[in-house]
Amino acid sequence: MIDERLATLRAFAVSGTVAATASLTGYSASAVSAQLKELQRALGMTLLVRDGRNLRLTVAGQYLVDHSDALVAEWERLKAAALTEGRETQTRFGIGGFSTAASNLLAPLAAHLRGEHPDLRVHVVEADPARCLDLLVAEAIDLALIVETHRSPRSEADARFERIALLDDPLDVMMPLDHPLAAAESLRLEDLAGEEWVTAAAGSPYHDLFTSAFAAVGGLPAGCA
C-alpha cells in the first residue's frame, strides 16, 4: 500500500495548510502534523519548513510530491489487476460532484453500484469542481463529476486525472414576455451579451458555467445581479 503519510503530504501540497489538509483527509490537524513529522523523520530529509505561521514544502518535499504521481498510478493499476485476477471488487467507493449532479446523477449511480455489488460501501460527497479534484488527489474519493469552465481547466491538462467527457449541459434562458427577443424562435448567446442578468453568486460553479458560456463565444455578459 502507498504509505498514508505520503498521501497526507500529497494532500498538503494541494491544500496548502495543515488545517485544510485535515479537512480534506478527515484526520485531525494534530494527526496531520504528526504524520508529516513522522514522514520527514522516516525519510531523513526536510520536507516542510516554517513560513510565518504556516508551513510550506521544501524543494525536496515538492520534488517528492511531483514524482510520486507515477508511484500512485502504478499502485492503482496493480490493485485493479489484482482485483480482476481474483474476481473481486473493491469494498469502498467514493464519488463526488456539484449539487445538481449529486442529486440527479451520483445518487442513482450509487444505488446502481449497491445493487450490482451488495458488499460495496458507496459514499457521495457534494463539492465544487476544484474541491472534487483535491479530494481525488487525497484519495478521499475515486470518481468526480465536474463541470469544466474557464476557471477549472486543470483536470484536462493534469496527468493525475483520467478525464472522460460525458455530456454537454444545455443552458436555458428565462426572460419576460415583453422582452424584445421573447418571440424569437431561436437565439444566439451573442444576442444576449448586453443584457442584465440574474445569476448565481460570483465564485460559484454555476456562475463560472454562466461566464464560461460567454467566454466561449468571445465575450462576457454586460452585468449580473
MARGUTOR-51978 format. One record per residue (C-alpha): x, y negated, z negated; residue in three letters; residue number from 1. Coordinates in nm, 2 decimals. Layout:
<<X, Y, Z>, "ALA", NUM>;
...
This chain:
<<0.00, 0.00, 0.00>, "MET", 1>;
<<0.10, -0.36, 0.05>, "ILE", 2>;
<<0.22, -0.50, -0.28>, "ASP", 3>;
<<-0.06, -0.71, -0.43>, "GLU", 4>;
<<0.19, -0.96, -0.54>, "ARG", 5>;
<<0.29, -1.02, -0.17>, "LEU", 6>;
<<-0.08, -1.05, -0.09>, "ALA", 7>;
<<-0.11, -1.32, -0.36>, "THR", 8>;
<<0.19, -1.50, -0.22>, "LEU", 9>;
<<0.03, -1.50, 0.13>, "ARG", 10>;
<<-0.29, -1.63, -0.02>, "ALA", 11>;
<<-0.10, -1.91, -0.19>, "PHE", 12>;
<<0.05, -2.00, 0.14>, "ALA", 13>;
<<-0.29, -2.08, 0.29>, "VAL", 14>;
<<-0.44, -2.22, -0.04>, "SER", 15>;
<<-0.16, -2.45, -0.15>, "GLY", 16>;
<<-0.22, -2.44, -0.52>, "THR", 17>;
<<-0.24, -2.17, -0.80>, "VAL", 18>;
<<-0.60, -2.28, -0.88>, "ALA", 19>;
<<-0.71, -2.25, -0.51>, "ALA", 20>;
<<-0.53, -1.91, -0.48>, "THR", 21>;
<<-0.72, -1.79, -0.79>, "ALA", 22>;
<<-1.05, -1.89, -0.63>, "SER", 23>;
<<-0.96, -1.72, -0.31>, "LEU", 24>;
<<-0.84, -1.39, -0.46>, "THR", 25>;
<<-1.07, -1.36, -0.76>, "GLY", 26>;
<<-0.78, -1.35, -1.00>, "TYR", 27>;
<<-0.75, -1.59, -1.29>, "SER", 28>;
<<-0.49, -1.87, -1.25>, "ALA", 29>;
<<-0.27, -1.72, -1.51>, "SER", 30>;
<<-0.28, -1.38, -1.33>, "ALA", 31>;
<<-0.18, -1.56, -1.00>, "VAL", 32>;
<<0.11, -1.73, -1.18>, "SER", 33>;
<<0.22, -1.40, -1.33>, "ALA", 34>;
<<0.21, -1.22, -1.00>, "GLN", 35>;
<<0.41, -1.49, -0.83>, "LEU", 36>;
<<0.68, -1.49, -1.10>, "LYS", 37>;
<<0.70, -1.11, -1.10>, "GLU", 38>;
<<0.74, -1.10, -0.72>, "LEU", 39>;
<<1.03, -1.35, -0.75>, "GLN", 40>;
<<1.19, -1.15, -1.02>, "ARG", 41>;
<<1.15, -0.82, -0.84>, "ALA", 42>;
<<1.30, -0.96, -0.51>, "LEU", 43>;
<<1.57, -1.16, -0.69>, "GLY", 44>;
<<1.50, -1.47, -0.49>, "MET", 45>;
<<1.34, -1.81, -0.54>, "THR", 46>;
<<1.01, -1.82, -0.35>, "LEU", 47>;
<<0.84, -2.12, -0.52>, "LEU", 48>;
<<0.97, -2.44, -0.67>, "VAL", 49>;
<<0.80, -2.72, -0.86>, "ARG", 50>;
<<0.68, -3.01, -0.66>, "ASP", 51>;
<<0.54, -3.27, -0.91>, "GLY", 52>;
<<0.26, -3.09, -1.09>, "ARG", 53>;
<<0.22, -2.83, -0.82>, "ASN", 54>;
<<0.43, -2.55, -0.66>, "LEU", 55>;
<<0.55, -2.52, -0.31>, "ARG", 56>;
<<0.71, -2.25, -0.10>, "LEU", 57>;
<<1.08, -2.25, -0.06>, "THR", 58>;
<<1.24, -2.18, 0.28>, "VAL", 59>;
<<1.28, -1.82, 0.17>, "ALA", 60>;
<<0.92, -1.80, 0.05>, "GLY", 61>;
<<0.79, -1.94, 0.37>, "GLN", 62>;
<<1.01, -1.70, 0.58>, "TYR", 63>;
<<0.88, -1.40, 0.38>, "LEU", 64>;
<<0.52, -1.51, 0.43>, "VAL", 65>;
<<0.56, -1.57, 0.80>, "ASP", 66>;
<<0.73, -1.24, 0.87>, "HIS", 67>;
<<0.50, -1.03, 0.65>, "SER", 68>;
<<0.23, -1.06, 0.92>, "ASP", 69>;
<<0.38, -0.77, 1.11>, "ALA", 70>;
<<0.40, -0.56, 0.79>, "LEU", 71>;
<<0.04, -0.62, 0.71>, "VAL", 72>;
<<-0.07, -0.54, 1.07>, "ALA", 73>;
<<0.13, -0.22, 1.07>, "GLU", 74>;
<<-0.03, -0.11, 0.74>, "TRP", 75>;
<<-0.38, -0.18, 0.87>, "GLU", 76>;
<<-0.30, 0.03, 1.18>, "ARG", 77>;
<<-0.16, 0.31, 0.96>, "LEU", 78>;
<<-0.46, 0.31, 0.72>, "LYS", 79>;
<<-0.71, 0.31, 1.01>, "ALA", 80>;
<<-0.53, 0.60, 1.18>, "ALA", 81>;
<<-0.52, 0.80, 0.85>, "ALA", 82>;
<<-0.90, 0.75, 0.80>, "LEU", 83>;
<<-0.97, 0.85, 1.16>, "THR", 84>;
<<-0.75, 1.16, 1.13>, "GLU", 85>;
<<-0.92, 1.26, 0.81>, "GLY", 86>;
<<-1.26, 1.18, 0.95>, "ARG", 87>;
<<-1.32, 0.94, 0.66>, "GLU", 88>;
<<-1.44, 0.58, 0.63>, "THR", 89>;
<<-1.32, 0.31, 0.40>, "GLN", 90>;
<<-1.52, 0.27, 0.08>, "THR", 91>;
<<-1.53, -0.11, 0.07>, "ARG", 92>;
<<-1.60, -0.36, 0.35>, "PHE", 93>;
<<-1.63, -0.74, 0.31>, "GLY", 94>;
<<-1.79, -0.97, 0.57>, "ILE", 95>;
<<-1.81, -1.35, 0.56>, "GLY", 96>;
<<-1.98, -1.62, 0.76>, "GLY", 97>;
<<-2.16, -1.95, 0.75>, "PHE", 98>;
<<-2.51, -1.98, 0.61>, "SER", 99>;
<<-2.73, -1.90, 0.91>, "THR", 100>;
<<-2.50, -1.63, 1.02>, "ALA", 101>;
<<-2.51, -1.47, 0.68>, "ALA", 102>;
<<-2.89, -1.45, 0.67>, "SER", 103>;
<<-2.96, -1.37, 1.04>, "ASN", 104>;
<<-2.66, -1.16, 1.14>, "LEU", 105>;
<<-2.45, -1.04, 0.85>, "LEU", 106>;
<<-2.73, -0.92, 0.62>, "ALA", 107>;
<<-2.87, -0.70, 0.89>, "PRO", 108>;
<<-2.52, -0.58, 0.97>, "LEU", 109>;
<<-2.46, -0.49, 0.60>, "ALA", 110>;
<<-2.79, -0.30, 0.59>, "ALA", 111>;
<<-2.69, -0.11, 0.91>, "HIS", 112>;
<<-2.35, -0.02, 0.77>, "LEU", 113>;
<<-2.50, 0.11, 0.45>, "ARG", 114>;
<<-2.75, 0.31, 0.65>, "GLY", 115>;
<<-2.47, 0.47, 0.86>, "GLU", 116>;
<<-2.23, 0.51, 0.57>, "HIS", 117>;
<<-2.42, 0.55, 0.24>, "PRO", 118>;
<<-2.10, 0.56, 0.03>, "ASP", 119>;
<<-1.97, 0.23, 0.17>, "LEU", 120>;
<<-1.99, -0.07, -0.06>, "ARG", 121>;
<<-2.06, -0.38, 0.15>, "VAL", 122>;
<<-2.04, -0.74, 0.02>, "HIS", 123>;
<<-2.14, -1.05, 0.21>, "VAL", 124>;
<<-1.97, -1.39, 0.15>, "VAL", 125>;
<<-2.12, -1.72, 0.27>, "GLU", 126>;
<<-1.84, -1.96, 0.35>, "ALA", 127>;
<<-1.75, -2.22, 0.62>, "ASP", 128>;
<<-1.52, -2.11, 0.90>, "PRO", 129>;
<<-1.19, -2.23, 0.75>, "ALA", 130>;
<<-1.27, -2.06, 0.42>, "ARG", 131>;
<<-1.35, -1.74, 0.61>, "CYS", 132>;
<<-1.01, -1.74, 0.78>, "LEU", 133>;
<<-0.84, -1.79, 0.44>, "ASP", 134>;
<<-1.04, -1.50, 0.29>, "LEU", 135>;
<<-0.92, -1.28, 0.58>, "LEU", 136>;
<<-0.56, -1.37, 0.51>, "VAL", 137>;
<<-0.62, -1.30, 0.14>, "ALA", 138>;
<<-0.77, -0.96, 0.23>, "GLU", 139>;
<<-1.09, -1.06, 0.04>, "ALA", 140>;
<<-1.30, -0.98, 0.35>, "ILE", 141>;
<<-1.25, -0.76, 0.65>, "ASP", 142>;
<<-1.46, -0.94, 0.91>, "LEU", 143>;
<<-1.56, -1.30, 0.96>, "ALA", 144>;
<<-1.83, -1.46, 1.18>, "LEU", 145>;
<<-1.74, -1.82, 1.25>, "ILE", 146>;
<<-1.83, -2.10, 1.49>, "VAL", 147>;
<<-1.54, -2.23, 1.70>, "GLU", 148>;
<<-1.52, -2.61, 1.70>, "THR", 149>;
<<-1.26, -2.87, 1.79>, "HIS", 150>;
<<-1.17, -2.88, 1.42>, "ARG", 151>;
<<-1.12, -2.50, 1.39>, "SER", 152>;
<<-0.90, -2.38, 1.68>, "PRO", 153>;
<<-0.66, -2.17, 1.48>, "ARG", 154>;
<<-0.83, -1.83, 1.49>, "SER", 155>;
<<-0.78, -1.82, 1.87>, "GLU", 156>;
<<-0.41, -1.91, 1.85>, "ALA", 157>;
<<-0.32, -1.73, 1.53>, "ASP", 158>;
<<-0.19, -1.38, 1.59>, "ALA", 159>;
<<-0.31, -1.27, 1.24>, "ARG", 160>;
<<-0.66, -1.26, 1.37>, "PHE", 161>;
<<-0.82, -1.04, 1.63>, "GLU", 162>;
<<-1.08, -1.27, 1.80>, "ARG", 163>;
<<-1.39, -1.14, 1.98>, "ILE", 164>;
<<-1.63, -1.38, 2.14>, "ALA", 165>;
<<-1.99, -1.28, 2.05>, "LEU", 166>;
<<-2.23, -1.53, 2.19>, "LEU", 167>;
<<-2.29, -1.90, 2.29>, "ASP", 168>;
<<-2.53, -2.05, 2.04>, "ASP", 169>;
<<-2.77, -2.29, 2.21>, "PRO", 170>;
<<-2.85, -2.63, 2.05>, "LEU", 171>;
<<-3.20, -2.77, 2.06>, "ASP", 172>;
<<-3.27, -3.14, 2.08>, "VAL", 173>;
<<-3.57, -3.29, 1.90>, "MET", 174>;
<<-3.69, -3.64, 1.99>, "MET", 175>;
<<-4.01, -3.85, 1.95>, "PRO", 176>;
<<-4.28, -3.80, 2.22>, "LEU", 177>;
<<-4.25, -4.16, 2.32>, "ASP", 178>;
<<-3.88, -4.14, 2.38>, "HIS", 179>;
<<-3.79, -4.23, 2.74>, "PRO", 180>;
<<-3.63, -3.89, 2.80>, "LEU", 181>;
<<-3.90, -3.68, 2.63>, "ALA", 182>;
<<-4.08, -3.60, 2.95>, "ALA", 183>;
<<-3.77, -3.48, 3.13>, "ALA", 184>;
<<-3.77, -3.12, 3.24>, "GLU", 185>;
<<-3.40, -3.08, 3.16>, "SER", 186>;
<<-3.13, -3.30, 3.00>, "LEU", 187>;
<<-2.75, -3.32, 3.02>, "ARG", 188>;
<<-2.57, -3.39, 2.69>, "LEU", 189>;
<<-2.41, -3.69, 2.86>, "GLU", 190>;
<<-2.77, -3.84, 2.89>, "ASP", 191>;
<<-2.79, -3.85, 2.51>, "LEU", 192>;
<<-2.44, -3.97, 2.43>, "ALA", 193>;
<<-2.56, -4.33, 2.35>, "GLY", 194>;
<<-2.84, -4.22, 2.11>, "GLU", 195>;
<<-2.86, -4.25, 1.74>, "GLU", 196>;
<<-2.86, -3.90, 1.57>, "TRP", 197>;
<<-2.97, -3.74, 1.25>, "VAL", 198>;
<<-2.72, -3.46, 1.18>, "THR", 199>;
<<-2.56, -3.26, 0.91>, "ALA", 200>;
<<-2.31, -3.43, 0.69>, "ALA", 201>;
<<-1.97, -3.51, 0.83>, "ALA", 202>;
<<-1.72, -3.24, 0.75>, "GLY", 203>;
<<-1.98, -2.96, 0.75>, "SER", 204>;
<<-1.96, -2.68, 1.01>, "PRO", 205>;
<<-2.29, -2.79, 1.16>, "TYR", 206>;
<<-2.16, -3.15, 1.21>, "HIS", 207>;
<<-1.84, -3.01, 1.36>, "ASP", 208>;
<<-2.05, -2.80, 1.60>, "LEU", 209>;
<<-2.25, -3.11, 1.70>, "PHE", 210>;
<<-1.95, -3.32, 1.77>, "THR", 211>;
<<-1.77, -3.04, 1.95>, "SER", 212>;
<<-2.06, -3.01, 2.19>, "ALA", 213>;
<<-2.00, -3.38, 2.29>, "PHE", 214>;
<<-1.62, -3.34, 2.29>, "ALA", 215>;
<<-1.66, -3.05, 2.54>, "ALA", 216>;
<<-1.82, -3.30, 2.79>, "VAL", 217>;
<<-1.56, -3.57, 2.73>, "GLY", 218>;
<<-1.71, -3.79, 2.46>, "GLY", 219>;
<<-1.85, -3.84, 2.12>, "LEU", 220>;
<<-2.20, -3.94, 2.01>, "PRO", 221>;
<<-2.25, -4.31, 1.95>, "ALA", 222>;
<<-2.37, -4.28, 1.59>, "GLY", 223>;
<<-2.50, -4.04, 1.33>, "CYS", 224>;
<<-2.72, -4.09, 1.03>, "ALA", 225>;
